[in-house]
Amino acid sequence: MFLHSLGINDMWVMTAMQELDKGTGIVSPDKRGKHRNRGNAVSESVKDSIRQHICSFPAVDSHYIRKDSTRKFLDGDLSIAKMYRLYKERINENGRVCATERQYREVFVKEFNIAFFFTKEKPM
């Protein structure tokens, strides 16, 4: 009845009791996700090739927000998908290991402060 009022079942209590440190009376911390066996991890050499490819595109400061931001801008005709297709062509020519588009996008978003520049159209 007490467990039902908390919205838990017997298994939660059993697991907590198994993880309880007898000396201190504290439950040991959760160990999920703490292992080093990462099968889908991107190697540093692949990440470096992605970084080099992204840096090969000319980036400019925005004229309008230069003093307020450190963000760089790429040509508005580009997109991450287009950049990835160019990356894939370049890597396949050299015969090296190619990253997936998800991995390419992850490096682009997490490691670079870059956006795509689109001119604002004036209303008529």
Secondary structure as GFF3:
##gff-version 3
##sequence-region A 1 124
A	DSSP	alpha_helix	2	6	.	.	.	ID=ss1
A	DSSP	alpha_helix	10	19	.	.	.	ID=ss2
A	DSSP	alpha_helix	44	55	.	.	.	ID=ss3
A	DSSP	beta_strand	60	61	.	.	.	ID=ss4
A	DSSP	beta_strand	72	74	.	.	.	ID=ss5
A	DSSP	alpha_helix	80	94	.	.	.	ID=ss6
A	DSSP	alpha_helix	101	111	.	.	.	ID=ss7
A	DSSP	beta_strand	114	116	.	.	.	ID=ss8
###
